[in-house]
Amino acid sequence: MGRYVVLLSIIFITGCAATQDRFCGLVEQDSYFLVSIARCETLQVSFDYDAEAGFSSLNAYAWMPPVQDNDQVQALVTDAVDAKLAQRGFRLAGETPDFLVSFYAPAEVQGELSLVFVLAENQQFLWRGTAKDKAYPARNPEEQELRIRTAVGRLLEQFPPSMNQ
């Protein structure tokens, strides 16, 4: 415990990222208190997309039928995605969407969320983003909502990919 105190002190005094990384490597990922104090980055995101897709022509989207059984998670994810896509200039369309959105958050793998976008006309793959949080599970509903919003935000920073290249 003594080395944790020393490393935490150095992190706060110097703001040294290398020391923070070293500290985060020593801490057990399920140690909620230490991970949050040191602001260890535990969320990792990855992306895949169709490089030939015409992302610039996309304006409106609709949700595919849900695959999730958890209504609370479904509501949190759809609200977060709707808000972030609206910020990025996309609108939720009722009848004529350009693309469809679905998500997958396996109950047996806490801390994982995948968003998948396909063309509405032919269900052709457009984009997929996956966020994995290797740390502690959310301990209360407010924390769960914050973590979902953070994951969705980090994922949708990279959509559409043509705008970020």
CYANA upper distance limits for C-alpha pairs under 8 A (distance plus 0.5 A):
  1 MET  CA      5 VAL  CA      7.04
  2 GLY  CA      6 VAL  CA      6.88
  3 ARG  CA      7 LEU  CA      6.56
  4 TYR  CA      8 LEU  CA      6.43
  4 TYR  CA     23 PHE  CA      7.70
  5 VAL  CA      9 SER  CA      6.57
  6 VAL  CA     10 ILE  CA      6.80
  7 LEU  CA     11 ILE  CA      6.67
  7 LEU  CA     19 THR  CA      7.47
  7 LEU  CA     20 GLN  CA      8.18
  7 LEU  CA     23 PHE  CA      6.80
  8 LEU  CA     12 PHE  CA      6.79
  8 LEU  CA     20 GLN  CA      8.25
  8 LEU  CA     23 PHE  CA      7.95
  8 LEU  CA     38 ALA  CA      7.31
  9 SER  CA     13 ILE  CA      6.55
 10 ILE  CA     14 THR  CA      6.25
 10 ILE  CA     15 GLY  CA      7.91
 10 ILE  CA     16 CYS  CA      8.01
 10 ILE  CA     19 THR  CA      7.86
 11 ILE  CA     15 GLY  CA      5.45
 11 ILE  CA     16 CYS  CA      6.07
 11 ILE  CA     17 ALA  CA      7.97
 11 ILE  CA     19 THR  CA      6.69
 11 ILE  CA     20 GLN  CA      6.29
 11 ILE  CA     38 ALA  CA      8.18
 15 GLY  CA     20 GLN  CA      8.45
 16 CYS  CA     20 GLN  CA      6.81
 17 ALA  CA     21 ASP  CA      6.58
 18 ALA  CA     22 ARG  CA      6.71
 19 THR  CA     23 PHE  CA      6.61
 20 GLN  CA     24 CYS  CA      6.57
 20 GLN  CA     38 ALA  CA      7.37
 20 GLN  CA     40 CYS  CA      7.90
 21 ASP  CA     25 GLY  CA      6.67
 21 ASP  CA     40 CYS  CA      7.95
 22 ARG  CA     26 LEU  CA      7.04
 23 PHE  CA     27 VAL  CA      6.89
 23 PHE  CA     38 ALA  CA      8.39
 24 CYS  CA     35 VAL  CA      7.46
 24 CYS  CA     38 ALA  CA      7.83
 24 CYS  CA     40 CYS  CA      6.13
 27 VAL  CA     31 SER  CA      7.51
 27 VAL  CA     34 LEU  CA      7.63
 27 VAL  CA     35 VAL  CA      7.56
 29 GLN  CA     35 VAL  CA      7.34
 29 GLN  CA    134 LYS  CA      7.54
 29 GLN  CA    135 ALA  CA      5.19
 29 GLN  CA    136 TYR  CA      6.68
 30 ASP  CA     35 VAL  CA      8.40
 30 ASP  CA    135 ALA  CA      6.05
 30 ASP  CA    136 TYR  CA      4.85
 30 ASP  CA    137 PRO  CA      8.33
 31 SER  CA     35 VAL  CA      6.53
 31 SER  CA    136 TYR  CA      7.52
 32 TYR  CA     36 SER  CA      6.51
 32 TYR  CA    135 ALA  CA      8.47
 32 TYR  CA    136 TYR  CA      6.71
 33 PHE  CA     37 ILE  CA      6.63
 34 LEU  CA     38 ALA  CA      6.64
 35 VAL  CA     39 ARG  CA      6.46
 35 VAL  CA     40 CYS  CA      5.86
 36 SER  CA     40 CYS  CA      7.04
 42 THR  CA    133 ASP  CA      5.91
 42 THR  CA    134 LYS  CA      6.14
 42 THR  CA    135 ALA  CA      6.34
 43 LEU  CA    131 ALA  CA      7.13
 43 LEU  CA    132 LYS  CA      6.14
 43 LEU  CA    133 ASP  CA      4.77
 43 LEU  CA    134 LYS  CA      7.17
 43 LEU  CA    135 ALA  CA      8.46
 43 LEU  CA    151 ALA  CA      7.92
 44 GLN  CA    131 ALA  CA      6.13
 44 GLN  CA    132 LYS  CA      5.75
 44 GLN  CA    133 ASP  CA      6.74
 44 GLN  CA    134 LYS  CA      8.49
 45 VAL  CA    129 GLY  CA      7.50
 45 VAL  CA    130 THR  CA      6.03
 45 VAL  CA    131 ALA  CA      4.85
 45 VAL  CA    132 LYS  CA      6.85
 45 VAL  CA    154 ARG  CA      7.86
 45 VAL  CA    155 LEU  CA      7.13
 46 SER  CA    129 GLY  CA      6.18
 46 SER  CA    130 THR  CA      5.81
 46 SER  CA    131 ALA  CA      7.10
 46 SER  CA    155 LEU  CA      8.44
 47 PHE  CA    127 TRP  CA      7.93
 47 PHE  CA    128 ARG  CA      6.18
 47 PHE  CA    129 GLY  CA      4.91
 47 PHE  CA    130 THR  CA      6.94
 47 PHE  CA    155 LEU  CA      8.47
 47 PHE  CA    158 GLN  CA      8.40
 48 ASP  CA    127 TRP  CA      6.29
 48 ASP  CA    128 ARG  CA      5.72
 48 ASP  CA    129 GLY  CA      6.98
 49 TYR  CA    125 PHE  CA      8.02
 49 TYR  CA    126 LEU  CA      5.97
 49 TYR  CA    127 TRP  CA      4.58
 49 TYR  CA    128 ARG  CA      6.63
 49 TYR  CA    161 PRO  CA      8.34
 50 ASP  CA    125 PHE  CA      7.33
 50 ASP  CA    126 LEU  CA      5.74
 50 ASP  CA    127 TRP  CA      6.94
 53 ALA  CA    126 LEU  CA      7.00
 54 GLY  CA     58 LEU  CA      8.03
 55 PHE  CA    160 PRO  CA      6.66
 55 PHE  CA    161 PRO  CA      8.16
 55 PHE  CA    162 SER  CA      7.16
 56 SER  CA    160 PRO  CA      8.49
 56 SER  CA    162 SER  CA      8.02
 58 LEU  CA     90 PHE  CA      8.31
 58 LEU  CA     98 ASP  CA      6.15
 58 LEU  CA     99 PHE  CA      7.58
 59 ASN  CA     89 GLY  CA      7.94
 59 ASN  CA     90 PHE  CA      5.66
 59 ASN  CA     91 ARG  CA      6.98
 59 ASN  CA     97 PRO  CA      8.27
 59 ASN  CA     98 ASP  CA      6.94
 60 ALA  CA     90 PHE  CA      5.99
 60 ALA  CA     91 ARG  CA      5.27
 60 ALA  CA     92 LEU  CA      6.12
 60 ALA  CA     93 ALA  CA      5.91
 60 ALA  CA     96 THR  CA      8.15
 60 ALA  CA     97 PRO  CA      5.37
 60 ALA  CA     98 ASP  CA      5.84
 60 ALA  CA     99 PHE  CA      7.24
 61 TYR  CA     90 PHE  CA      7.70
 61 TYR  CA     91 ARG  CA      6.89
 61 TYR  CA     92 LEU  CA      5.65
 61 TYR  CA     93 ALA  CA      5.99
 61 TYR  CA     97 PRO  CA      5.05
 61 TYR  CA     98 ASP  CA      6.14
 61 TYR  CA     99 PHE  CA      5.35
 61 TYR  CA    100 LEU  CA      5.93
 61 TYR  CA    101 VAL  CA      7.45
 62 ALA  CA     92 LEU  CA      6.29
 62 ALA  CA     93 ALA  CA      6.17
 62 ALA  CA     94 GLY  CA      7.17
 62 ALA  CA     97 PRO  CA      6.25
 62 ALA  CA     99 PHE  CA      7.18
 62 ALA  CA    100 LEU  CA      5.51
 62 ALA  CA    101 VAL  CA      6.73
 63 TRP  CA    100 LEU  CA      6.01
 63 TRP  CA    101 VAL  CA      5.36
 63 TRP  CA    102 SER  CA      6.62
 64 MET  CA    100 LEU  CA      6.44
 64 MET  CA    101 VAL  CA      6.29
 64 MET  CA    102 SER  CA      5.97
 65 PRO  CA    102 SER  CA      8.11
 66 PRO  CA     74 GLN  CA      8.22
 66 PRO  CA    102 SER  CA      7.52
 66 PRO  CA    103 PHE  CA      8.26
 67 VAL  CA    103 PHE  CA      8.28
 67 VAL  CA    104 TYR  CA      7.65
 68 GLN  CA     74 GLN  CA      7.20
 68 GLN  CA    104 TYR  CA      7.61
 68 GLN  CA    105 ALA  CA      7.95
 70 ASN  CA     74 GLN  CA      6.69
 71 ASP  CA     75 ALA  CA      6.56
 72 GLN  CA     76 LEU  CA      6.74
 73 VAL  CA     77 VAL  CA      6.54
 74 GLN  CA     78 THR  CA      6.51
 75 ALA  CA     79 ASP  CA      6.45
 76 LEU  CA     80 ALA  CA      6.64
 76 LEU  CA    145 GLU  CA      6.79
 76 LEU  CA    148 ILE  CA      7.49
 76 LEU  CA    149 ARG  CA      8.33
 77 VAL  CA     81 VAL  CA      6.55
 77 VAL  CA    103 PHE  CA      8.46
 77 VAL  CA    148 ILE  CA      6.98
 77 VAL  CA    149 ARG  CA      7.95
 77 VAL  CA    152 VAL  CA      8.06
 78 THR  CA     82 ASP  CA      6.38
 79 ASP  CA     83 ALA  CA      6.62
 80 ALA  CA     84 LYS  CA      6.67
 80 ALA  CA    148 ILE  CA      7.90
 80 ALA  CA    149 ARG  CA      5.97
 80 ALA  CA    152 VAL  CA      7.00
 80 ALA  CA    153 GLY  CA      8.36
 81 VAL  CA     85 LEU  CA      6.42
 81 VAL  CA    152 VAL  CA      6.83
 81 VAL  CA    153 GLY  CA      8.50
 82 ASP  CA     86 ALA  CA      6.55
 82 ASP  CA     92 LEU  CA      7.89
 83 ALA  CA     87 GLN  CA      6.83
 84 LYS  CA     88 ARG  CA      6.86
 84 LYS  CA    152 VAL  CA      8.20
 84 LYS  CA    153 GLY  CA      7.16
 84 LYS  CA    156 LEU  CA      7.60
 85 LEU  CA     89 GLY  CA      6.88
 85 LEU  CA     90 PHE  CA      5.80
 85 LEU  CA     91 ARG  CA      7.72
 85 LEU  CA    156 LEU  CA      8.10
 86 ALA  CA     90 PHE  CA      5.52
 86 ALA  CA     91 ARG  CA      6.32
 86 ALA  CA     92 LEU  CA      8.45
 92 LEU  CA     97 PRO  CA      8.19
 93 ALA  CA     97 PRO  CA      5.83
 97 PRO  CA    120 ALA  CA      6.79
 98 ASP  CA    119 LEU  CA      6.73
 98 ASP  CA    120 ALA  CA      5.91
 98 ASP  CA    121 GLU  CA      7.92
 99 PHE  CA    117 PHE  CA      7.01
 99 PHE  CA    118 VAL  CA      6.02
 99 PHE  CA    119 LEU  CA      4.85
 99 PHE  CA    120 ALA  CA      4.96
 99 PHE  CA    121 GLU  CA      8.31
100 LEU  CA    117 PHE  CA      6.04
100 LEU  CA    118 VAL  CA      5.80
100 LEU  CA    119 LEU  CA      6.65
100 LEU  CA    120 ALA  CA      5.95
100 LEU  CA    123 GLN  CA      8.39
101 VAL  CA    115 LEU  CA      7.63
101 VAL  CA    116 VAL  CA      6.32
101 VAL  CA    117 PHE  CA      5.18
101 VAL  CA    118 VAL  CA      7.25
102 SER  CA    115 LEU  CA      6.40
102 SER  CA    116 VAL  CA      5.78
102 SER  CA    117 PHE  CA      7.03
103 PHE  CA    113 LEU  CA      7.60
103 PHE  CA    114 SER  CA      5.91
103 PHE  CA    115 LEU  CA      4.88
103 PHE  CA    116 VAL  CA      6.41
104 TYR  CA    113 LEU  CA      6.30
104 TYR  CA    114 SER  CA      5.58
104 TYR  CA    115 LEU  CA      7.08
105 ALA  CA    109 VAL  CA      8.24
105 ALA  CA    110 GLN  CA      8.33
105 ALA  CA    112 GLU  CA      6.29
105 ALA  CA    113 LEU  CA      5.12
105 ALA  CA    114 SER  CA      6.95
106 PRO  CA    110 GLN  CA      7.47
106 PRO  CA    112 GLU  CA      7.41
106 PRO  CA    113 LEU  CA      8.02
110 GLN  CA    137 PRO  CA      7.11
111 GLY  CA    131 ALA  CA      8.32
111 GLY  CA    132 LYS  CA      6.08
111 GLY  CA    133 ASP  CA      5.31
111 GLY  CA    134 LYS  CA      7.21
111 GLY  CA    135 ALA  CA      8.28
111 GLY  CA    137 PRO  CA      7.13
112 GLU  CA    130 THR  CA      7.70
112 GLU  CA    131 ALA  CA      6.17
112 GLU  CA    132 LYS  CA      4.99
112 GLU  CA    133 ASP  CA      6.87
113 LEU  CA    130 THR  CA      6.16
113 LEU  CA    131 ALA  CA      5.76
113 LEU  CA    132 LYS  CA      7.12
113 LEU  CA    151 ALA  CA      8.14
114 SER  CA    128 ARG  CA      7.47
114 SER  CA    129 GLY  CA      6.10
114 SER  CA    130 THR  CA      4.73
114 SER  CA    131 ALA  CA      6.85
115 LEU  CA    128 ARG  CA      6.09
115 LEU  CA    129 GLY  CA      5.82
115 LEU  CA    130 THR  CA      6.94
116 VAL  CA    125 PHE  CA      8.45
116 VAL  CA    126 LEU  CA      8.29
116 VAL  CA    127 TRP  CA      6.44
116 VAL  CA    128 ARG  CA      4.98
116 VAL  CA    129 GLY  CA      7.21
117 PHE  CA    125 PHE  CA      7.06
117 PHE  CA    126 LEU  CA      6.00
117 PHE  CA    127 TRP  CA      5.66
117 PHE  CA    128 ARG  CA      6.79
118 VAL  CA    123 GLN  CA      5.66
118 VAL  CA    124 GLN  CA      5.76
118 VAL  CA    125 PHE  CA      5.00
118 VAL  CA    126 LEU  CA      5.40
118 VAL  CA    127 TRP  CA      7.43
119 LEU  CA    123 GLN  CA      5.43
119 LEU  CA    124 GLN  CA      5.70
119 LEU  CA    125 PHE  CA      7.07
119 LEU  CA    126 LEU  CA      6.99
120 ALA  CA    124 GLN  CA      8.33
127 TRP  CA    159 PHE  CA      8.45
129 GLY  CA    155 LEU  CA      6.36
129 GLY  CA    156 LEU  CA      8.48
130 THR  CA    155 LEU  CA      7.61
131 ALA  CA    151 ALA  CA      6.54
131 ALA  CA    155 LEU  CA      7.44
138 ALA  CA    143 GLU  CA      5.97
138 ALA  CA    144 GLN  CA      5.49
138 ALA  CA    147 ARG  CA      8.03
139 ARG  CA    143 GLU  CA      7.04
139 ARG  CA    144 GLN  CA      7.76
140 ASN  CA    144 GLN  CA      6.74
141 PRO  CA    145 GLU  CA      6.67
142 GLU  CA    146 LEU  CA      6.74
143 GLU  CA    147 ARG  CA      6.62
144 GLN  CA    148 ILE  CA      6.67
145 GLU  CA    149 ARG  CA      6.60
146 LEU  CA    150 THR  CA      6.54
147 ARG  CA    151 ALA  CA      6.59
148 ILE  CA    152 VAL  CA      6.56
149 ARG  CA    153 GLY  CA      6.45
150 THR  CA    154 ARG  CA      6.65
151 ALA  CA    155 LEU  CA      6.61
152 VAL  CA    156 LEU  CA      6.51
153 GLY  CA    157 GLU  CA      6.70
154 ARG  CA    158 GLN  CA      8.08
155 LEU  CA    159 PHE  CA      7.96
156 LEU  CA    160 PRO  CA      8.29
158 GLN  CA    164 ASN  CA      7.17
159 PHE  CA    163 MET  CA      8.09
159 PHE  CA    164 ASN  CA      8.33
160 PRO  CA    164 ASN  CA      7.79
161 PRO  CA    165 GLN  CA      7.05
